[in-house]
Amino acid sequence: MLDTPLLAHVERSGFGPVSSLIHLFIGGSELHGAKVGATDDLDLYGVYIAPPEDVLGLSPLKHFVWSTASDDRRNGPDDVDLTLYSLEKWAAMASRGNATALHFLFADATAVSSPAWALVQREAQYFLSKRSAEQFLGFADNQLRRITGEKGKGAKGTRPEYECAFGYDTKAAMHCLRLYFECIELMREGRISLPRPEKEFLIEVRSGAWTLERFLREAQALRLEAESAAASSLLPDEVSRTVISAVVAKAHLSFWKQNGMISQ
C-alpha cells in the first residue's frame, strides 16, 4: 500500500530512495486517537532496509531525522517531522522496551506496508517483555515532572496555548496518562491498541476539562495500576536477543531477495 502525498514528504526530506522503506505511518496524537482539530504537526515514523553494501559496510545509516521546523521554534500545524530507523536500529530499541519503538509493531501502515515488515509483525511477541514497563513508566514520569516543574520544559520550550488557557500543559498530561494506559494493556494483554480505546477520555484531558489536581490524582492511581500489572505480567522478564537477531536477519534477506539485491 502506497500513499503518494505522505511519500512526497520523504522524498522532500532528501532521505533517499523510498523503495527502501518497509513501514511508514502517521504517529503522534493522531496515532493514539487524541488529535484535537488542526493544532498538531504531521509526525511520520518509519523503518527502512538499506542495500547490503550499506548494512554490512563501514558506515551504515542507522537513522534519519528531518523536520520542516527549525531547532529554535516549536512546530506548528503545517510542519512535518520525519523519523526513520534502519531495521536493525529499530529492533535494538524495541528489544530494550523503548515505548516509541514498540508502537511501530502495533501501528497500521499509513503509507507503506512491506512483506518484510509483515514478517517482523508476525513475530511481535519476541519483542515484548516486562522490562518495557520501566521504559513506559519512565517516559510517563518525565511528562509528569515537566508538568509539575520538577524537570525542564523540553527542547523547544513550553506550550503556552495550553498553559495559559488551562494553567498547565494538558497535552503533556494527556500523553502521561496515555503511556500509563498503554503500559497496563501491554503488561496484561501483550499488545498496544492503536488508536487508544480511551481516546475520548484522553481528548477530554487534553481539552482542559480537568483541573491539575484531578489529573495528578488520576496519574498517581494509573501509575500504581501499571506497576501492579507489570509485577503480575506473564510476559518474559527479558527478550531473547538471539531470537530477535534471527527475525531481523530473516527480514533483511527476504527484502534483499525480493528486490533483486542478492541472488535467490
N, C-alpha and C positions, 0 to 999 in steps of 0.2 A: 504494500500500500504506500503510495506516494502523495504528499501534499505539497504541490509546487510552491505556493506562497511561503510556506514555512522553510522549505529548502532554499528559497531565494535568500533568506536571511543568512543561511550557512554559506552560500556562495559569496554573498556580500562581505562576509567576515574575513575572507581570504584563507579559510581553513584548508582548502584543498579539494580533491575530488569527493563529491557527495556519495559516490559509489562505495566508499569505504565505510559509510555509516551502516550499522546493523540495528540500531534502535534510536529513535528520536521522538521526544514527546514534550508536551507543554507541562511545565511544573508550576511551582509556586502556589498561590492561593487558588488558582483555577483547578489545579490537580486535586486539591483537597475539597473542592466544592465550596470554598469560603470567599470567593471573589465578590466584591460589592461594587456594582456599577463599573465605570471606566476609570477606576482610580489606580490600578496596578499596571506595571510594565509587563512585557511579554518575556517569560522565562522559558528558555529552551534547554533541554538536557538530552544528552545522547551518549552512545557508545560506538566506537569505530574499531575496525580491524585494519591495520596498515599492511602493506605488502611485506613478504618475508624478509626482504633485504633491510627494511626499516626495523621490524620487530626483533630480528636476530642480529642486526648490525650494531655499530658502536654508539649511535646517537638516536635511540628510539624516541618518538614524540609520545610522551605519556599522557599529556592532557593539553587542552586548548581552551582558552577563555577569551571572550570578546564581549564588548558592550558598546552601545551607541552613546552611553553617558560617560562623561569624563570622571576621573577619580575625585575631583573636587566638588561634585554636585550629586544630589540624590536623583535617583531615577524617577522619571515621570511616566504617565500612561502611554506615551508614544515611543518609549525606549524599549530596546531589546537587549536582553542578557543571554549569552550563549555559553554553555559549559559542556565540553565534550571530554570524555575519558577514553583512553585505549582500553580494550577489554581486559588486559592484564592489570592495569591501574585500577579500574573499577572493581575487579574481583578482589584485589588486595584490600581495598577499602571495605567492601562488603564483608569480607572474611573477618574483619575486625569489629563488625557490628555497626559500622557507620550508618547513621539514620538516613542521611541523604542517599547513600548508595543503595540501601535496601529498598527504598521507594522504587528504584528502577525495575526491580523484579516484579512488582505488582501494578505498575503503571501501564495502561494500554498504550500502544504506539499511536501517536497522533500523526506522525508524518512518515516514518519509515518502520517497516517491520520485515526482518530478515529471517530466513530459516536458521541461520547461525544463532540469532538471539532466541528463537523459539527453542532451540536445543538447550540453551542456558536456562531458560524459564522452566523447562520440564524438570530441571534438577534444582529448583529453587530451595528445596528443603535442606540441601547440603550447605547453604549459606547462612542458615539460621541457628542461633544458639542463645543460651541465657546471657552470654556476655554482652549481647546487643542492648540489653536493658540498661546497662551502665551508660552507653552512648546516648540513648534516648533521654534518660533522666538527666544526664549532664547537659544536653542541648536545651532541654526544657528549663533547667535551673538557671542557665545563662540568660534566657529570656526573662525569667523572673527577677534575677538580680539587676538587670537593666531597668526594669520597671520600678523597682524599689530604690534604685540609685546606688546599690552596692557595687555595681560594675559600670563601666563606661557605656556610652550610648551607641556604640557601633562605629563602623568605619566611616560612614557618611553622616553621622550626627543623629539628631532627634527626628521625630515625626511630628512637627508642630500641628499638622492638620488633625491629629488625634489628641495630642496632649493639651492643646489649647481648648479643644471642644469638650473633652471628657475628663481632663485632669490627669490622665495617664495614657500610656501608649496601648490602646486597645487592640491594635493589630498584633503587637508582641504578645499580649495577653491571650489572644486567640490561638497563636502558634504554640504558646506554652501549654495550654490545655489540650490542643490537638496532639501534641507529642506524648502527653500522658495517656490519652485515649489509645493512640497507636501502640504504645508500649504494652498496655494492658491486653489489647487484642492479640498482638504478636506473641506474647508470653503464653496466653491461654489457647489461642487458636492456630498459631503458626502461620499467620498471614496478616496483611495490612490491607484493609478495604479502602479503595480509592474510586470515587470521592468518598469522604468520610460519612458514615451513617449519621453522625451528629452534626452534619453541616448546618442545619438551621440553628442549632444551639450555638455553634461557632460564629455564625453570622451575627447572631444576637449580641454576643460578647464584643465582636469587632465593631458593631454599630453603636456601641456605647450605652447599651441598655443596662449594664451592670455598674454598680459602684466599685471602686477599688477594693473596698473591704469585702464585698461579696466575692469578687474574683480571687482574692487571697485565700479566703476560706475554701473555695472550690479547688484551687490549686493544691492546697495542703491535703485535702481529702483524696484527690486523684493521685497525688504522689504516693500516699500511703497504700492506696489500692494497687498502684503499679508495682511497688516494692513487694507487696504480698503475692501478686501474680507472678513475679519473677522468682520468688522463693519456692513456689509450688509448681513452676512450669515443668512440663515434660520434655522441653527442648534439651538437647545435649548441653553440657557445660561449655564445650568448645567445639568449633568446627574442625573438620579434618582438612588440613591444607593439602594433603596428598590427593584427596578426592577432588577438591576444588581445582587443583592443578590439572588433573586429568580432564575435567569438564572444559576448562579453558583451552587446553591443547586440542581437544576434540573439535571445539567450535572454530578455532583457528584453521585447522586442517580442512574442515568442511567448507569454510568460506573460501579459502585459497583454491581448493579443487573446483568449487562451483564457478569461480571467476577466472579459471584457467591460469592461475599464478603458479601452480605446481602441477605435476603430472598426476593423472589418476592412479 
